[in-house]
């Protein structure tokens, strides 16, 4: 499942779909970190750190994408350069 999300994220042309696939890949990674690892307390703490930092970073990216869309009216990577 992670591979499908990563392939979708890195093969898309649209920036918004990249963000969508990137966020969708965070949930299986969160589950892997939670259930695989050394001590129970450490892995749960690490999984929540991963989830919070990923979500806060993607919120900033989403805000920048909205600003970008309002200024250029395009979500396509091809027209951004």
Secondary structure, DSSP 8 states (H G I E B T S, - for coil): -HHHHHHHHHH-SBHHHHHHHHHHHHHHHHHHHHHSSSSHHHHHHHHHHHHHHHHHHHHHHHHHHHHHHHHHS--BSTT--
